[in-house]
């Protein structure tokens, strides 16, 4: 194994304005979980046409116009990710407070305008508690250091990573790769850098855990006109508090004797901020004698103001001599970044629903929702250069990546509720969300986007489609009610810990399929008056 005697300190601290936004962050903010009241979840989220449930103010605000009594409800749940491991204080089973809301229904007493209703609802839009892991995955000789080497070649020439001026033109991960001797500089007789020698790896181990989430606070105004037209408006405020910790290691190969030695890196990230959006909806009964209802809703983009902070640590098995002249059998380095602010705009969302009832014992709802994820944008409030302008101009390079690699996402929701006895109901639902990424998507670190100049990671997961099956049961009295729901979510993803493109820009590193399935049981308690 190579042993380079560099005079470097054991731990390097560097302050850089890290920016963590990328197309995978765009997906995180553009999507949402199936969450809300247990009745809403038990029907697969398919209630936008039926209405009269607090959670519908987040899908079709007009659904609140069907209330004829005031209502208050709260919901808690327990979620289980079967293949998760206890890591960084995150367990397989996680309790969650998911929803708290009320609606005040005010009868107008007229022949035209019958009710004006006011509502508020808190719900967890995205619960980020999840684990992704992969053990002993063969790299076929490839290594993350190969991508570090690629990132050392800028503008048709090799950077001299020993010089501060050149170090500004690559990623922090590459700088730490050089500082921990994962990259060995090659020079000619004149001292000019001619390239870098990376290492080869036999296999890798990967663990990533996330926690926190995106909380949504909705304020709703709705009305009922002649029991034929229902209209509503919801103003939403979003709170972001997401944390992640990634643990990655490779067993790198010593060419002298083919022995294996561990290279190790961790990345911690905190992402906080706020956002706001507006939803408009209408439900109509086109035929007075028929219970058929048709609904339409439009959601504006959510405008997020975000702040990210990260810490990156790296340790290699290559020895060095410290400032005291002592031989240290490894080299480690770290980046302690400051905070970074940016803005993110999610896509528009359109919802179409159709619902009906059969007598007083069966309710049915079907709906379709579309959102073009490739139209999501990132903007910078104070970045100034030839390509990006002060005042919040969008990141054009990142927008190009979104158009190249992200899909228009379709959501289908089907739900049914059957009254089996007086005050007793059973429910079932199905919820499908198409894949947000194209199969060949990857985290491109070779663009003009400033986000990638300061990227701390090379890993990414191309998420597949989501299939959710739900069941529910409810008991309702004159005032009090209780609902339970079970949700089973099936989803897979292709994990890549780094990208090394071939001639067609396909990743030479094989994907590791990861299982993201989860179970969720929830309980809602409510009171109508």
C-alpha positions in Angstrom: 0.0 0.0 0.0 1.3 3.4 -0.8 2.5 5.5 2.1 2.8 9.2 1.3 4.7 11.3 3.9 2.9 14.6 3.7 3.2 17.4 6.2 -0.5 17.9 6.9 -2.4 18.3 10.1 -4.5 15.4 11.4 -7.7 17.4 11.0 -8.3 20.2 8.5 -11.2 22.7 9.1 -12.3 24.7 6.1 -15.1 27.2 5.9 -17.1 27.1 2.6 -20.6 28.3 1.7 -21.9 24.8 0.9 -25.0 24.4 -1.3 -26.8 21.1 -1.2 -29.6 21.7 -3.7 -30.0 19.3 -6.6 -32.7 17.4 -8.6 -33.0 15.0 -5.7 -33.8 17.8 -3.3 -36.3 19.1 -5.9 -38.1 15.7 -5.7 -38.1 15.7 -1.9 -40.0 19.1 -1.8 -42.2 18.4 -4.8 -43.7 15.1 -3.5 -45.8 14.3 -0.5 -46.8 11.3 1.7 -50.2 9.8 2.0 -51.1 11.3 5.3 -53.9 13.0 7.2 -57.0 11.7 9.0 -57.4 7.9 9.3 -60.6 8.1 7.2 -58.7 10.0 4.4 -55.8 7.5 4.5 -58.1 4.5 4.7 -59.6 5.6 1.4 -56.2 5.9 -0.3 -56.5 9.7 -0.1 -59.4 9.6 -2.6 -61.8 12.1 -1.0 -61.4 15.2 -3.1 -64.8 14.8 -4.7 -66.6 13.4 -1.6 -65.3 16.1 0.7 -66.5 16.6 4.3 -63.1 15.5 5.7 -60.6 17.9 7.2 -57.7 16.5 5.1 -59.5 17.4 1.8 -58.5 21.1 2.3 -55.0 20.0 1.2 -56.2 18.3 -2.0 -59.4 20.1 -3.0 -60.3 23.0 -0.8 -63.9 22.9 -2.0 -64.3 19.6 -0.1 -64.7 21.7 3.1 -67.8 23.3 1.7 -69.7 20.0 2.2 -69.5 20.3 6.0 -72.8 21.0 7.7 -71.5 20.7 11.2 -68.3 21.9 12.9 -65.6 19.3 13.4 -62.3 18.9 15.3 -59.9 15.9 14.8 -56.4 14.8 15.7 -54.4 11.9 14.4 -51.3 9.9 15.5 -49.6 7.0 13.8 -46.9 4.3 14.1 -44.8 3.6 11.0 -42.5 0.6 10.4 -39.8 0.2 7.8 -39.1 -3.5 7.8 -35.6 -3.5 6.5 -34.4 -0.5 8.5 -31.7 -0.8 11.2 -31.1 1.0 14.4 -28.7 3.7 13.3 -28.0 7.2 14.6 -30.9 6.9 17.1 -33.4 6.0 14.4 -35.3 2.7 14.8 -37.5 0.5 12.6 -40.8 1.6 14.4 -41.4 5.4 14.7 -44.4 7.1 16.3 -45.6 10.3 14.7 -48.2 13.1 15.4 -49.6 13.5 12.0 -52.7 15.7 12.0 -54.7 18.3 14.1 -57.4 20.4 12.6 -60.9 21.9 12.9 -63.6 23.3 10.8 -66.3 25.8 11.9 -69.4 25.5 9.8 -71.6 28.6 9.6 -75.1 28.2 8.1 -76.3 31.1 6.1 -80.0 30.3 6.1 -80.5 31.5 2.5 -81.8 29.7 -0.6 -78.6 30.4 -2.4 -75.6 30.5 -0.1 -76.2 27.8 2.4 -72.9 27.5 4.4 -69.7 29.4 4.7 -67.0 27.3 6.5 -63.7 28.1 8.0 -61.0 25.6 8.7 -57.5 25.0 9.8 -55.4 21.8 9.6 -51.9 20.8 10.5 -50.5 17.7 8.9 -47.1 16.2 8.3 -46.6 16.6 4.5 -43.5 14.4 4.4 -42.2 12.3 7.3 -38.5 12.0 6.5 -37.7 9.2 9.0 -36.2 6.6 6.8 -33.1 4.4 6.4 -31.3 3.2 3.3 -28.4 0.7 3.6 -26.3 -1.5 1.5 -23.5 -3.9 2.7 -20.5 -5.4 0.9 -21.6 -4.2 -2.6 -18.9 -4.9 -5.2 -17.6 -1.9 -7.1 -15.8 -3.9 -9.8 -12.6 -2.1 -8.9 -14.2 1.4 -9.2 -13.9 3.9 -6.4 -15.4 7.2 -5.3 -11.9 8.6 -5.7 -12.3 8.1 -9.5 -15.0 10.7 -9.5 -12.9 13.0 -7.3 -10.2 12.6 -10.0 -12.7 13.5 -12.8 -13.7 16.6 -10.8 -10.0 17.7 -10.7 -10.1 18.3 -14.4 -11.7 21.7 -15.2 -11.7 23.8 -18.4 -9.5 21.4 -20.4 -6.8 21.2 -17.7 -5.9 19.7 -14.4 -6.2 21.7 -11.3 -3.3 22.0 -8.9 -5.1 21.1 -5.6 -2.1 22.3 -3.6 -2.9 25.9 -4.6 -5.7 27.9 -3.1 -6.6 29.6 -6.4 -7.2 26.2 -8.1 -9.0 24.7 -5.1 -11.9 27.1 -5.7 -12.9 25.3 -8.9 -13.9 21.9 -7.6 -16.0 20.3 -4.9 -15.2 20.1 -1.2 -15.3 16.3 -1.5 -12.5 16.4 -4.1 -10.5 18.7 -1.8 -10.8 16.3 1.1 -9.9 13.5 -1.3 -6.6 15.2 -2.1 -6.0 16.3 1.6 -6.5 12.7 2.8 -4.3 11.3 0.0 -7.0 9.5 -1.8 -5.7 11.3 -4.9 -2.0 11.3 -5.7 -0.8 14.3 -7.8 1.2 13.5 -11.0 3.5 16.2 -12.4 5.9 16.5 -15.4 9.6 17.6 -15.2 8.5 21.2 -15.0 6.3 20.6 -12.0 3.1 21.0 -14.0 0.2 18.8 -12.9 -0.5 16.1 -15.5 -3.2 14.3 -13.6 -4.1 12.4 -10.4 -3.8 8.8 -9.4 -6.9 7.5 -7.6 -7.3 4.2 -5.7 -9.1 1.1 -6.6 -11.8 -0.4 -4.4 -13.2 -3.9 -3.9 -16.5 -3.2 -2.3 -18.4 -0.5 -0.4 -20.8 -0.2 2.6 -23.4 2.5 2.7 -25.8 3.8 5.4 -28.0 6.9 5.2 -30.6 7.9 7.7 -33.0 10.9 7.6 -35.3 12.3 10.2 -37.5 15.4 10.7 -39.9 16.4 7.9 -42.0 19.0 6.2 -45.0 20.2 8.3 -47.9 21.9 6.5 -50.4 24.4 8.1 -53.5 25.0 6.0 -56.0 27.8 6.4 -59.3 27.3 4.5 -62.3 29.2 3.5 -65.1 27.4 1.6 -68.8 27.8 0.7 -71.8 25.8 -0.4 -74.1 27.3 -3.0 -77.5 25.6 -3.2 -76.0 22.2 -2.5 -74.9 22.2 -6.1 -71.6 24.2 -6.2 -68.9 24.0 -3.6 -65.9 26.3 -3.8 -62.8 26.7 -1.6 -59.5 28.4 -1.1 -56.6 27.1 1.1 -53.5 29.1 2.0 -50.7 26.8 3.1 -47.6 27.5 5.2 -44.9 24.9 5.3 -42.2 24.4 7.9 -39.0 22.5 6.9 -36.8 20.7 9.4 -34.9 17.8 7.7 -31.7 16.2 8.9 -29.6 13.4 7.4 -26.5 11.5 8.2 -24.6 9.4 5.6 -21.9 6.9 6.5 -19.9 5.6 3.5 -16.8 3.3 3.4 -14.8 1.5 0.7 -12.3 -1.3 1.1 -9.6 -0.1 -1.1 -7.0 -2.4 -2.7 -3.3 -2.3 -2.0 -1.8 -3.2 -5.5 1.3 -4.6 -3.8 -0.3 -7.5 -2.1 -4.1 -7.1 -2.8 -4.8 -6.5 0.8 -7.9 -4.4 1.7 -7.9 -1.2 3.8 -10.8 1.0 4.8 -11.5 4.5 3.4 -14.3 6.2 5.4 -16.4 9.3 5.0 -19.5 10.8 6.7 -21.7 13.7 5.8 -24.2 15.4 8.1 -26.8 17.9 6.8 -29.4 20.1 8.3 -32.0 21.7 6.1 -34.5 24.2 7.5 -36.8 26.9 6.1 -40.4 27.9 5.3 -42.7 27.8 2.3 -46.1 28.9 1.2 -48.7 28.0 -1.4 -52.3 28.6 -2.5 -54.9 26.0 -3.5 -58.2 26.7 -5.3 -60.9 24.2 -5.8 -64.5 23.6 -7.0 -66.9 20.7 -6.8 -70.2 20.6 -8.7 -73.2 18.4 -8.9 -74.1 18.7 -12.6 -77.5 17.0 -12.2 -79.6 18.0 -9.3 -81.3 14.6 -8.9 -77.9 12.8 -9.0 -75.3 12.4 -6.3 -72.5 12.5 -8.9 -69.9 15.1 -8.1 -67.1 16.4 -10.3 -64.1 18.2 -8.7 -61.2 20.3 -9.9 -58.4 21.9 -7.9 -55.2 23.7 -8.8 -52.2 24.1 -6.4 -49.7 26.9 -7.1 -46.1 26.1 -6.7 -44.8 26.1 -3.1 -42.2 28.8 -2.7 -39.5 27.7 -0.2 -36.8 29.8 1.5 -34.3 27.3 2.7 -31.1 27.3 4.7 -28.7 24.3 4.6 -25.6 23.5 6.6 -23.3 20.4 6.4 -20.3 18.8 7.9 -18.1 16.5 5.9 -15.5 14.2 7.4 -13.0 11.8 5.6 -10.4 9.3 6.8 -8.0 7.3 4.6 -5.6 4.5 5.6 -2.6 6.5 4.2 0.0 7.6 6.8 1.4 11.0 7.2 3.8 13.0 9.4 2.1 15.5 11.7 3.5 18.9 12.6 5.3 17.4 15.6 7.2 14.9 13.4 5.1 11.9 14.5 4.1 9.2 12.1 0.3 8.9 12.0 -1.0 5.6 10.3 -3.9 7.4 8.7 -5.0 10.8 7.4 -8.2 12.6 8.2 -9.8 15.9 7.3 -13.1 17.7 7.7 -15.1 20.6 6.4 -17.0 22.8 8.8 -19.2 24.9 6.5 -21.2 27.9 7.2 -24.9 28.3 6.4 -26.2 28.7 2.9 -29.5 30.2 1.8 -31.4 29.5 -1.4 -35.0 29.4 -2.8 -36.8 26.5 -4.3 -40.0 26.5 -6.3 -42.0 23.3 -6.7 -44.2 22.6 -9.8 -47.9 23.4 -10.3 -50.3 20.6 -9.4 -53.7 19.8 -10.9 -56.3 17.5 -9.4 -59.4 16.1 -11.1 -61.9 14.0 -9.1 -65.2 12.2 -9.5 -67.4 10.9 -6.7 -70.8 9.5 -6.0 -72.8 7.8 -3.3 -75.2 4.8 -3.4 -78.1 5.3 -1.0 -76.8 6.0 2.4 -74.4 3.0 2.6 -71.7 3.4 0.0 -69.4 6.2 -1.1 -67.0 6.0 -4.0 -64.2 8.4 -5.2 -61.7 8.3 -8.0 -59.2 11.0 -8.9 -56.2 11.9 -10.9 -53.5 14.4 -10.1 -50.6 15.6 -12.3 -47.5 17.6 -11.5 -44.6 18.2 -13.9 -41.5 17.8 -11.6 -39.2 18.9 -14.4 -40.5 22.4 -14.0 -39.2 22.8 -10.5 -36.7 25.6 -10.0 -33.9 26.8 -7.7 -33.1 30.5 -7.2 -30.5 32.4 -5.3 -31.4 35.5 -3.4 -27.9 37.1 -3.5 -25.7 35.3 -6.0 -24.1 37.5 -8.5 -22.1 36.5 -11.6 -22.3 36.6 -15.4 -24.6 33.6 -15.4 -26.6 34.2 -12.2 -28.0 37.6 -11.2 -28.6 39.2 -7.9 -32.4 39.4 -7.1 -33.3 35.7 -7.3 -32.6 34.6 -10.8 -33.1 30.9 -11.4 -30.3 28.4 -11.6 -30.6 27.7 -15.3 -28.1 24.8 -15.3 -30.1 23.0 -12.5 -33.3 23.7 -14.4 -31.8 22.0 -17.4 -30.9 19.0 -15.2 -34.5 18.8 -14.0 -35.8 18.9 -17.6 -33.3 16.2 -18.6 -33.8 13.8 -15.7 -37.2 14.4 -14.0 -40.6 13.2 -15.1 -44.1 14.5 -15.0 -45.6 12.7 -12.1 -49.1 11.2 -12.1 -51.1 10.2 -9.0 -54.1 8.0 -9.1 -56.3 7.6 -6.0 -59.3 5.2 -5.6 -61.4 4.9 -2.5 -64.6 3.3 -1.2 -66.4 3.5 2.1 -69.2 1.1 3.1 -71.6 1.4 6.0 -71.9 -2.1 7.5 -74.0 -1.2 10.5 -75.4 1.9 12.1 -72.4 4.1 12.9 -69.9 1.5 11.6 -67.9 1.8 8.4 -65.2 -0.1 6.5 -63.0 1.5 3.9 -60.5 0.5 1.3 -58.2 2.5 -1.1 -55.5 2.3 -3.6 -52.9 5.1 -4.3 -50.4 5.1 -7.1 -47.6 7.6 -7.8 -45.5 7.3 -10.9 -41.6 7.4 -10.8 -40.2 11.0 -10.4 -36.9 10.2 -12.2 -36.0 8.8 -15.5 -34.1 5.5 -15.4 -30.8 7.1 -16.5 -30.9 10.1 -14.1 -27.9 10.8 -12.0 -26.3 13.5 -9.8 -24.4 15.5 -12.4 -21.4 17.2 -10.8 -20.2 18.7 -14.1 -22.5 21.6 -14.7 -22.3 25.4 -14.4 -24.6 25.3 -11.4 -23.0 26.8 -8.3 -24.8 24.1 -6.3 -22.4 21.5 -7.6 -19.3 23.5 -7.0 -19.9 23.0 -3.3 -21.5 19.5 -3.3 -20.5 17.3 -0.4 -21.9 14.1 -1.7 -21.8 11.8 -4.8 -24.6 9.4 -3.8 -28.1 9.4 -5.2 -31.2 7.2 -5.4 -33.4 7.0 -8.4 -36.8 6.4 -6.8 -39.3 4.1 -8.5 -43.1 4.3 -8.6 -45.1 4.1 -5.3 -48.0 1.6 -4.8 -50.1 2.0 -1.7 -52.9 -0.2 -0.5 -55.0 1.0 2.4 -57.8 -0.4 4.7 -59.8 1.5 7.3 -62.5 1.1 9.9 -64.6 3.8 11.6 -67.2 4.2 14.4 -69.4 7.3 14.6 -71.8 8.4 17.2 -73.9 11.6 17.5 -70.8 13.7 18.3 -67.7 11.5 18.9 -66.0 9.4 16.3 -62.9 7.2 15.9 -61.2 6.0 12.8 -58.4 3.6 12.2 -56.4 3.0 9.0 -53.6 0.7 7.8 -51.4 1.7 4.9 -48.9 -0.5 3.1 -46.5 1.3 0.8 -44.4 -0.5 -1.8 -41.4 1.3 -3.4 -38.0 0.5 -4.7 -35.1 2.6 -5.7 -31.7 2.3 -7.5 -28.9 3.4 -5.3 -25.6 4.7 -6.7 -22.9 5.9 -4.3 -21.1 7.8 -7.1 -21.3 8.3 -10.9 -18.7 7.3 -13.5 -20.1 7.7 -17.0 -19.3 5.6 -20.0 -19.4 6.9 -23.6 -23.2 7.1 -23.4 -23.0 8.7 -19.9 -24.5 5.6 -18.3 -23.1 4.9 -14.9 -20.4 2.2 -15.0 -21.1 1.5 -11.3 -23.9 -1.1 -11.1 -27.1 0.0 -9.2 -28.0 -1.5 -5.9 -31.7 -2.0 -5.6 -33.0 -0.8 -2.3 -36.3 -1.7 -0.7 -38.3 1.3 0.7 -41.4 -0.5 1.7 -43.2 0.6 4.9 -46.2 -0.1 7.0 -48.3 2.6 8.8 -51.1 2.3 11.3 -53.0 5.4 12.4 -55.8 6.5 14.7 -58.0 9.6 14.5 -60.2 10.8 17.3 -62.8 13.5 16.5 -65.8 15.4 17.7 -68.6 17.0 15.6 -70.9 19.6 16.9 
